[in-house]
Amino acid sequence: MITVGAYEAKTHLSALLKRVEQGERITITKHGVPVAVLQPPDWTRVEEPDQVIAALKTFRLGKQLDGLSIREMIEQGRG
């Protein structure tokens, strides 16, 4: 894995992205401290739709809209 400074990463982002497309991982540092990693996406981490739906239903439990309808939220700019 290569390491580049934040300024260099900003200046040469297109070239760095091409390297990432080829499978490289690149650590971006700020004042010598790692702050981010550019890496190819992990396409193997795809979840089944049933699992995603179940997770969303679990997340929703106990959440309330405090009596607001979706229409009211849209009108208030919160939708």
VOBA-1610 file (N, C-alpha, C; in pm, whole numbers, padded with zeros to 5 digits, always signed):
BEGIN
Met+00086-00117+00000Met+00000+00000+00000Met+00090+00123+00000Ile+00056+00219-00085Ile+00135+00342-00090Ile+00071+00447+00000Thr+00147+00546+00035Thr+00101+00655+00121Thr+00127+00787+00051Val+00026+00875+00050Val+00043+01007-00009Val-00016+01111+00086Gly+00038+01232+00080Gly-00014+01341+00161Gly-00145+01393+00104Ala-00222+01461+00186Ala-00352+01512+00145Ala-00340+01607+00027Tyr-00241+01694+00027Tyr-00225+01788-00083Tyr-00196+01714-00213Glu-00107+01617-00208Glu-00075+01538-00328Glu-00198+01461-00374Ala-00275+01406-00280Ala-00395+01331-00316Ala-00495+01422-00387Lys-00510+01544-00338Lys-00602+01639-00400Lys-00553+01676-00541Thr-00424+01697-00552Thr-00366+01739-00679Thr-00369+01629-00784His-00350+01505-00741His-00339+01392-00835His-00451+01290-00817Leu-00569+01335-00778Leu-00679+01242-00749Leu-00711+01150-00867Ser-00717+01204-00987Ser-00752+01121-01103Ser-00652+01006-01120Ala-00524+01036-01108Ala-00422+00933-01123Ala-00432+00830-01010Leu-00460+00877-00890Leu-00473+00785-00777Leu-00594+00694-00795Leu-00704+00749-00845Leu-00823+00668-00869Leu-00798+00560-00974Lys-00719+00591-01075Lys-00685+00490-01175Lys-00607+00376-01110Arg-00518+00409-01018Arg-00442+00304-00949Arg-00534+00220-00861Val-00630+00286-00798Val-00726+00213-00714Val-00811+00120-00801Glu-00850+00166-00919Glu-00927+00081-01011Glu-00851-00046-01046Gln-00719-00038-01043Gln-00635-00154-01074Gln-00610-00241-00950Gly-00673-00205-00839Gly-00665-00290-00721Gly-00575-00241-00610Glu-00509-00127-00626Glu-00420-00077-00521Glu-00499-00012-00408Arg-00439-00014-00290Arg-00492+00060-00175Arg-00396+00174-00148Ile-00450+00292-00122Ile-00367+00410-00102Ile-00409+00478+00028Thr-00313+00498+00117Thr-00339+00568+00242Thr-00310+00716+00223Ile-00404+00799+00266Ile-00387+00944+00259Ile-00356+00993+00399Thr-00251+01075+00408Thr-00210+01126+00538Thr-00223+01278+00544Lys-00235+01327+00664Lys-00236+01471+00689Lys-00133+01496+00798His-00029+01567+00764His+00082+01591+00856His+00141+01459+00905Gly+00147+01360+00815Gly+00206+01231+00847Gly+00115+01133+00919Val-00007+01175+00951Val-00101+01088+01022Val-00204+01035+00922Pro-00222+00903+00914Pro-00323+00848+00822Pro-00463+00898+00857Val-00534+00947+00754Val-00670+00997+00776Val-00774+00926+00688Ala-00728+00858+00581Ala-00822+00791+00492Ala-00750+00685+00411Val-00828+00593+00358Val-00775+00490+00269Val-00862+00486+00145Leu-00797+00499+00029Leu-00867+00479-00098Leu-00848+00333-00135Gln-00957+00264-00161Gln-00947+00124-00198Gln-01065+00086-00285Pro-01049-00020-00363Pro-01162-00063-00446Pro-01278-00105-00356Pro-01400-00092-00405Pro-01516-00135-00326Pro-01514-00286-00306Asp-01572-00328-00196Asp-01580-00471-00166Asp-01713-00524-00219Trp-01714-00565-00344Trp-01837-00612-00407Trp-01884-00744-00351Thr-01800-00814-00277Thr-01841-00942-00220Thr-01932-00923-00101Arg-01943-00802-00051Arg-02023-00775+00068Arg-02165-00733+00030Val-02228-00808-00054Val-02365-00779-00097Val-02460-00856-00006Glu-02556-00784+00050Glu-02652-00848+00139Glu-02779-00884+00063Glu-02841-00989+00108Glu-02967-01032+00048Glu-03078-00932+00082Pro-03167-00906-00012Pro-03276-00810+00014Pro-03357-00843+00139Asp-03382-00972+00165Asp-03458-01009+00285Asp-03387-00965+00412Gln-03254-00974+00413Gln-03177-00932+00530Gln-03183-00781+00548Val-03176-00708+00438Val-03183-00562+00444Val-03320-00518+00495Ile-03425-00578+00444Ile-03562-00544+00487Ile-03580-00574+00635Ala-03531-00689+00680Ala-03542-00724+00822Ala-03466-00623+00908Ala-03348-00582+00863Ala-03270-00484+00940Ala-03343-00350+00946Leu-03406-00309+00837Leu-03481-00183+00836Leu-03601-00190+00930Lys-03670-00304+00931Lys-03785-00320+01021Lys-03741-00314+01166Thr-03628-00375+01197Thr-03574-00371+01333Thr-03537-00228+01369Phe-03473-00157+01276Phe-03433-00018+01300Phe-03554+00069+01330Arg-03666+00043+01261Arg-03787+00124+01276Arg-03854+00108+01411Leu-03833-00005+01478Leu-03901-00031+01605Leu-03870+00080+01705Gly-03973+00131+01766Gly-03955+00234+01868Gly-03938+00373+01814Lys-03930+00390+01683Lys-03916+00522+01623Lys-04056+00575+01591Gln-04078+00702+01624Gln-04209+00761+01599Gln-04193+00894+01526Leu-04294+00930+01454Leu-04294+01055+01379Leu-04357+01169+01458Asp-04385+01144+01584Asp-04448+01245+01670Asp-04576+01300+01609Gly-04654+01214+01548Gly-04783+01254+01495Gly-04779+01322+01360Leu-04661+01339+01302Leu-04651+01404+01171Leu-04675+01303+01059Ser-04739+01350+00955Ser-04754+01266+00836Ser-04637+01295+00742Ile-04618+01208+00647Ile-04512+01230+00549Ile-04538+01361+00475Arg-04663+01388+00440Arg-04697+01512+00371Arg-04656+01633+00453Glu-04685+01630+00584Glu-04649+01744+00671Glu-04497+01763+00676Met-04423+01653+00680Met-04277+01663+00682Met-04224+01722+00551Ile-04284+01682+00439Ile-04243+01735+00309Ile-04270+01886+00305Glu-04386+01924+00353Glu-04422+02065+00353Glu-04331+02146+00444Gln-04279+02084+00548Gln-04188+02153+00640Gln-04043+02145+00590Gly-04022+02077+00478Gly-03887+02066+00425Gly-03804+01961+00493Arg-03869+01869+00561Arg-03796+01766+00634Arg-03802+01632+00562Gly-03859+01624+00446Gly-03878+01497+00378Gly-03779+01479+00275
//
